[in-house]
Amino acid sequence: MTNAARHASPGRVTVTAAYAGRALRVIVEDDGIGFDPAAVTHRSLGLAGMRERLTLARGVLSIESRPGRGTRIIAEVPVG
């Protein structure tokens, strides 16, 4: 949520958390300016930090975004 507020200029940010099978899935969605995930550089510490923490927890991070279309971040972490 901090990244969305800091970088996306959103009007709305939604956070959803739910169990999906044997994993916890957290989705953070915004209606902000979006970006091209393929163009993200190694200097993007926010996304790199999220990915690193999820990797340590044996989780997965997915990023869906397009310029002008907002962003959807999906984090899945195994539970149990």
C-alpha distances in whole Angstrom, upper triangle without the diagonal:
4,5,5,6,8,10,10,11,10,12,10,7,9,8,12,13,17,20,22,25,25,21,18,15,12,10,7,9,9,12,12,14,14,16,18,17,21,21,18,20,20,19,15,14,11,12,15,14,12,15,17,16,16,20,21,20,22,19,18,15,15,14,15,15,18,18,18,17,13,11,11,10,12,13,16,18,22,23,26
4,5,5,6,8,10,11,11,14,13,10,12,12,15,17,21,23,25,28,27,24,20,18,15,14,11,12,11,14,13,15,15,16,19,18,21,20,17,19,19,17,13,12,9,11,14,13,12,15,17,16,17,20,21,21,23,20,20,17,17,16,17,16,19,19,19,18,15,13,14,12,15,15,19,20,24,25,28
4,5,5,6,7,10,10,14,13,11,13,13,16,18,21,24,25,28,28,24,21,19,15,14,10,11,10,13,11,12,11,12,15,14,17,17,14,15,16,14,10,10,7,9,12,11,11,14,16,16,16,19,21,21,22,20,18,15,15,13,14,13,16,16,16,16,12,11,12,11,14,15,18,20,24,25,29
4,6,5,5,7,7,10,9,7,10,11,15,17,21,23,24,28,28,24,21,18,15,12,9,9,7,9,8,9,9,11,14,14,18,17,15,17,18,17,13,14,10,11,15,15,13,16,19,18,18,21,23,23,24,21,19,16,15,13,13,12,14,14,14,13,9,8,10,10,14,15,19,21,25,26,30
4,6,6,6,7,9,9,8,12,13,17,19,23,26,27,31,31,27,24,21,17,15,12,11,9,11,9,11,12,14,18,18,21,20,18,20,21,18,15,15,12,14,17,17,16,19,21,21,21,24,26,25,27,24,23,19,19,16,17,15,17,16,15,15,12,12,13,14,17,18,22,24,28,29,32
4,6,7,9,12,13,12,15,16,20,22,25,28,29,33,32,29,26,23,20,18,14,14,12,13,11,11,12,13,17,17,20,18,16,17,18,16,13,13,11,13,16,16,15,18,20,20,21,24,25,26,27,25,23,20,20,17,18,16,17,16,16,17,14,13,15,15,18,19,23,25,29,30,34
4,6,9,12,13,12,15,17,20,22,26,29,29,32,32,29,26,23,20,17,14,13,11,12,8,8,9,10,13,14,17,15,13,15,16,14,11,13,11,12,15,16,15,18,20,21,21,24,26,26,27,24,22,19,18,15,15,13,14,12,13,14,11,11,14,14,18,19,23,25,29,31,34
4,5,9,10,10,13,15,18,21,24,27,28,31,32,28,25,22,19,16,12,11,8,8,5,5,6,9,12,13,17,16,14,17,19,17,14,15,13,13,17,18,17,19,22,22,22,25,27,27,28,25,22,19,17,14,14,11,12,10,10,10,8,8,11,13,16,19,22,25,29,31,34
4,7,9,10,14,16,20,23,26,29,30,34,34,30,28,24,21,18,14,12,9,8,5,6,9,12,16,17,20,19,18,20,22,20,17,19,16,17,21,21,20,22,25,25,25,28,30,30,31,28,26,22,21,17,17,14,14,12,11,12,10,11,14,16,19,22,25,28,32,33,37
4,5,7,10,13,17,20,23,27,27,31,32,28,25,22,19,16,12,10,6,5,4,7,9,13,16,17,21,20,19,22,24,22,19,20,17,17,21,21,20,22,25,25,25,28,30,29,30,27,24,21,19,16,15,13,14,13,11,11,8,10,12,14,17,20,23,26,30,31,35
4,7,10,14,17,20,24,27,28,32,33,30,26,23,20,17,14,11,8,6,7,10,12,16,19,21,24,24,23,26,27,26,23,24,20,21,25,25,23,25,28,28,27,30,32,31,32,29,27,24,22,19,18,16,16,15,13,12,10,12,14,17,19,22,25,28,31,32,36
4,7,10,13,17,20,24,25,28,29,26,23,20,17,14,11,8,6,6,8,11,13,16,20,20,24,24,23,26,27,26,22,23,20,20,23,23,21,23,26,25,25,28,30,29,30,26,24,21,20,18,16,15,16,16,14,13,10,11,12,14,17,19,22,25,28,29,33
4,7,10,13,17,20,21,25,26,23,19,16,13,10,7,6,4,7,9,12,12,16,19,19,22,23,21,24,25,24,20,20,17,17,21,20,18,20,23,22,21,24,26,25,26,22,21,18,17,15,14,14,16,16,15,13,10,10,10,11,13,16,19,21,25,25,29
4,7,10,13,17,18,22,23,20,17,14,10,8,6,5,6,9,12,15,15,18,20,20,23,24,23,25,26,26,22,22,18,18,21,21,18,20,23,21,20,24,25,23,24,21,19,17,16,15,14,15,17,18,17,15,11,11,9,11,12,14,16,19,22,23,26
4,7,10,14,15,19,20,16,13,10,7,6,5,7,9,12,14,18,17,19,21,20,24,25,23,25,26,25,21,21,17,17,20,19,15,18,20,18,17,21,22,20,21,18,17,15,15,14,15,16,19,20,20,17,14,12,10,10,10,11,13,16,19,19,23
4,7,10,12,16,17,14,10,8,6,5,7,9,12,15,17,20,19,21,23,21,25,26,24,27,27,27,24,23,19,18,21,20,17,18,21,19,17,20,22,19,20,17,16,15,15,15,15,17,20,22,22,19,16,14,11,11,10,11,12,14,17,17,20
4,7,9,13,13,11,7,6,4,6,9,12,15,18,20,23,22,23,25,23,26,28,26,28,28,28,24,23,20,19,21,20,16,18,20,17,15,19,20,17,18,15,15,14,15,16,17,19,23,25,25,22,19,16,13,12,10,9,10,11,13,13,16
4,6,10,11,9,6,5,7,9,12,14,18,21,23,26,24,26,27,25,28,30,28,30,30,31,27,26,23,21,23,22,18,19,21,19,16,19,20,17,17,15,15,15,16,18,19,21,25,27,27,24,22,19,15,14,11,11,10,11,12,11,15
4,6,7,6,5,6,9,11,15,17,21,24,26,29,27,28,29,26,29,31,29,31,31,32,29,27,24,23,24,23,19,20,21,19,16,19,19,16,16,13,14,16,16,19,20,23,27,30,30,27,24,21,18,16,13,12,9,10,10,9,11
4,6,5,6,6,10,12,16,18,22,24,27,29,26,27,27,25,27,30,28,31,30,32,29,28,25,23,24,23,20,19,21,20,16,18,20,16,15,13,13,15,15,18,19,22,26,29,29,26,24,21,17,16,12,11,9,10,9,10,12
4,6,8,10,13,15,19,21,25,28,30,32,30,30,30,27,29,32,31,33,32,34,31,30,28,25,26,25,22,21,23,21,18,19,20,17,15,14,14,17,17,21,22,25,29,32,33,29,27,24,21,19,15,14,11,11,9,9,11
4,7,10,13,16,20,22,26,29,31,33,30,31,31,28,29,32,30,32,31,33,30,29,26,24,25,24,20,20,21,19,15,17,17,14,12,12,13,16,18,21,23,26,30,33,34,31,29,25,22,19,15,13,10,9,6,6,7
4,6,10,13,16,19,23,26,28,30,27,27,27,24,26,29,27,29,28,29,26,25,23,21,21,20,17,16,18,15,12,14,15,11,10,9,10,13,14,18,20,23,27,30,31,28,25,22,18,16,12,10,6,5,4,5,8
4,7,10,13,16,20,23,25,27,25,26,26,23,26,28,26,28,27,28,25,23,21,19,20,19,15,15,17,14,12,14,15,11,12,9,11,12,14,16,18,22,25,28,29,26,23,20,16,14,10,8,6,5,6,6,10
4,7,10,13,17,20,22,24,21,22,23,20,23,25,23,25,25,26,23,22,19,17,19,18,14,14,17,14,12,14,16,13,13,10,10,10,11,13,15,18,22,24,25,22,19,16,13,10,7,6,4,7,9,10,14
4,7,10,13,17,19,21,19,20,21,19,22,24,22,24,24,24,21,20,16,15,17,16,12,13,16,14,12,15,16,14,15,11,11,10,11,12,14,16,20,22,23,20,17,14,10,8,6,5,6,9,12,13,16
4,6,10,13,15,18,15,17,18,16,20,22,20,22,23,23,20,19,16,14,17,16,13,14,17,16,14,17,19,17,17,13,12,10,9,10,11,13,16,19,19,16,13,10,7,6,5,6,9,12,15,16,20
4,7,11,12,15,13,15,17,15,19,20,18,21,21,21,18,17,14,13,16,16,12,14,17,16,15,18,20,18,19,16,14,11,11,10,11,12,15,17,17,14,11,8,6,5,7,9,12,14,18,19,23
4,7,9,12,10,13,15,15,18,19,18,21,22,22,18,19,16,14,18,18,15,17,20,19,18,21,23,22,22,19,16,13,12,10,9,10,12,14,14,11,7,6,4,6,9,12,15,18,21,22,26
4,6,9,8,12,15,15,19,19,18,21,22,22,18,19,16,15,19,19,17,19,22,21,21,24,26,25,25,22,20,16,14,12,11,10,12,12,11,9,5,5,7,9,12,15,18,21,25,26,30
4,7,8,11,15,16,19,19,19,22,24,23,20,22,18,18,22,22,20,22,25,25,24,27,29,28,29,25,23,19,17,14,12,10,11,11,8,7,4,7,9,12,15,18,21,25,28,30,33
4,6,9,13,14,18,17,17,20,22,21,18,19,17,16,20,21,19,21,24,24,24,27,29,29,29,26,23,19,17,14,13,10,10,9,7,7,5,7,10,13,16,19,23,26,29,31,35
4,7,10,13,16,15,15,18,20,19,16,19,17,16,20,21,20,21,25,25,25,27,30,30,30,27,24,20,18,14,13,9,8,6,5,6,5,8,12,14,18,21,24,27,31,33,37
4,7,9,12,12,12,15,18,17,14,17,15,14,17,19,18,18,22,23,22,24,27,27,27,24,21,17,14,11,9,5,5,4,5,5,4,5,9,11,15,18,21,24,28,30,34
4,6,9,8,8,12,15,15,12,15,14,12,15,18,17,17,20,22,21,23,26,26,26,23,20,16,14,10,9,6,5,4,7,8,8,8,11,12,16,18,22,25,28,31,34
4,5,5,7,11,14,15,13,16,15,13,15,18,17,17,20,22,21,22,25,26,25,23,19,16,13,10,9,6,5,6,10,10,10,10,12,13,16,18,21,25,28,31,34
4,5,5,9,12,13,11,14,13,10,12,15,14,13,16,19,18,18,22,22,22,19,16,12,10,7,7,7,8,9,13,12,12,10,11,11,13,15,18,21,24,27,31
4,6,8,11,13,12,15,15,12,13,17,16,15,18,20,19,19,23,24,23,21,17,14,12,10,10,10,10,12,15,15,15,13,14,14,16,18,21,23,26,30,33
4,6,10,11,10,14,15,12,13,17,17,16,19,21,21,21,24,26,25,23,20,17,15,12,13,11,11,11,15,16,15,14,16,16,19,20,23,26,29,32,35
4,7,8,7,10,11,9,10,13,14,13,15,18,18,18,21,23,23,20,18,14,13,11,12,11,12,12,16,16,15,13,15,14,17,18,21,23,26,29,33
4,5,6,9,11,10,9,13,14,14,15,18,19,19,21,23,23,22,19,16,16,14,16,15,16,16,19,20,19,17,18,17,19,20,23,25,28,31,34
4,5,7,10,9,7,11,13,12,12,16,17,16,18,21,21,20,18,16,16,15,18,17,19,19,22,23,21,19,20,18,20,19,22,23,26,29,32
4,6,9,9,8,11,13,13,14,16,18,18,20,22,23,22,20,18,18,17,19,18,19,19,22,23,21,19,20,18,21,21,23,25,28,31,34
4,6,6,6,9,10,11,12,14,16,17,18,20,21,19,18,15,15,13,16,15,17,17,19,20,17,15,16,15,17,17,20,22,25,28,31
4,6,5,6,8,10,10,12,14,15,16,18,20,18,17,14,16,15,18,17,19,20,22,22,19,17,17,15,17,16,19,20,24,26,29
4,6,5,6,9,10,11,12,14,16,17,18,16,15,12,14,12,15,15,18,18,20,20,17,14,14,12,14,14,17,18,22,24,27
4,5,5,6,9,10,11,12,14,16,16,14,12,9,10,9,12,13,16,17,19,18,15,12,12,10,12,11,15,16,20,22,26
4,5,5,6,9,10,10,12,14,15,14,12,10,12,12,15,16,19,20,22,22,19,16,16,13,14,13,16,16,20,22,25
4,5,5,6,9,10,11,12,14,13,13,11,13,14,17,18,21,22,24,23,20,17,17,13,14,12,15,15,18,21,23
4,5,5,6,9,10,11,12,10,10,8,10,11,14,16,19,21,23,21,18,15,14,10,11,9,11,12,15,18,21
4,6,5,6,9,10,10,9,7,6,9,10,14,16,19,21,24,22,19,16,14,11,11,9,11,11,15,17,20
4,5,5,6,9,10,9,10,9,13,14,18,20,23,25,27,26,23,19,18,14,14,12,13,12,15,18,20
4,5,5,6,9,8,10,10,13,15,19,21,24,26,28,26,23,20,18,14,13,10,11,10,13,15,18
4,5,5,6,5,6,7,11,13,17,19,23,25,27,25,22,18,16,12,11,7,8,7,10,13,15
4,5,5,5,7,8,12,15,18,21,24,27,29,27,25,21,19,15,13,10,10,9,11,14,16
4,5,7,10,12,15,18,22,24,28,30,32,30,27,24,21,18,16,13,12,10,11,13,15
4,5,9,11,15,18,21,24,28,30,32,30,27,23,20,17,15,11,10,7,8,10,12
4,7,10,14,17,20,23,27,30,32,29,27,23,20,17,14,11,9,7,7,10,12
4,7,10,14,17,20,24,26,28,26,23,20,17,13,10,7,5,4,6,10,13
4,7,10,13,17,20,23,25,23,20,17,14,11,8,6,5,7,9,13,16
4,7,10,13,17,19,21,19,17,13,11,7,6,5,7,9,12,15,19
4,7,10,13,17,19,16,14,11,8,6,5,6,9,12,15,18,21
4,6,10,13,15,13,11,7,6,5,6,9,12,15,18,21,25
4,7,11,12,10,9,6,5,6,8,12,14,18,21,24,27
4,7,9,7,6,4,6,8,11,15,18,21,24,27,31
4,6,5,7,7,10,12,15,18,21,25,28,31,34
4,6,7,9,12,15,18,21,24,27,31,33,37
4,6,9,13,16,19,22,26,29,32,35,38
4,7,10,13,16,20,23,26,29,32,35
4,7,10,13,17,20,23,27,29,33
4,7,10,13,17,20,23,25,29
4,6,10,13,17,20,22,26
4,7,10,13,17,19,23
4,7,10,13,16,19
4,7,10,13,16
4,7,9,13
4,6,10
4,7
4
